[in-house]
Amino acid sequence: MGRALLTLVLLIGSLSIAGCIAAVGGDEHTPTKGQELIDLKTALERGAITQAEYDSSKAQVLNRH
């Protein structure tokens, strides 16, 4: 449980940092929705996040404009 939570925090943190870079003008380093979904699926397959965490995060990625 602790490892999964840490991994989720790191994943969310990295996505937040990517958003900050884009806001400053570094748009070329912003992951695409597709890449974010691949990263989430990889985390799920490796057991770093639960199915519920995956489903929630996936919905957030897909609902972003």
C-alpha positions in Angstrom: 0.0 0.0 0.0 2.8 2.5 0.9 4.7 1.8 -2.3 1.6 2.2 -4.4 0.8 5.5 -2.7 4.3 6.8 -3.2 4.3 5.9 -6.8 0.9 7.6 -7.4 2.2 10.8 -5.7 5.3 10.7 -7.9 3.2 10.2 -11.0 0.8 13.0 -10.1 3.8 15.2 -9.3 5.5 14.6 -12.6 2.3 15.4 -14.4 2.0 18.6 -12.5 5.6 19.6 -13.3 4.9 18.9 -17.0 2.0 21.3 -16.8 4.2 24.0 -15.2 6.7 23.6 -18.0 4.0 24.0 -20.6 2.8 27.2 -18.9 6.2 28.7 -19.1 6.5 28.0 -22.8 8.2 24.6 -22.9 5.3 23.0 -24.8 7.6 20.5 -26.5 8.0 18.6 -23.2 4.4 18.2 -22.3 3.2 14.6 -22.5 0.3 13.9 -24.8 -2.9 12.4 -23.5 -1.8 9.2 -25.2 1.5 9.1 -23.3 -0.2 9.8 -20.0 -2.5 6.9 -20.6 0.4 4.6 -21.5 2.2 5.6 -18.3 -0.9 5.0 -16.2 -1.4 1.5 -17.8 2.3 0.7 -17.2 1.9 1.7 -13.5 -1.2 -0.5 -13.3 0.5 -3.5 -14.9 3.5 -3.1 -12.6 1.3 -3.0 -9.5 2.2 0.5 -8.6 -1.4 1.7 -8.7 -4.7 -0.1 -8.1 -7.4 -0.6 -10.7 -9.5 2.1 -9.0 -6.6 4.6 -9.1 -6.0 3.8 -12.7 -9.7 4.3 -13.6 -9.9 7.6 -11.7 -6.6 8.9 -13.2 -7.6 7.8 -16.7 -10.9 9.6 -16.4 -9.1 12.8 -15.4 -6.8 12.6 -18.4 -9.6 11.9 -20.8 -11.8 14.7 -19.4 -9.1 17.4 -19.7 -9.5 19.9 -22.6 
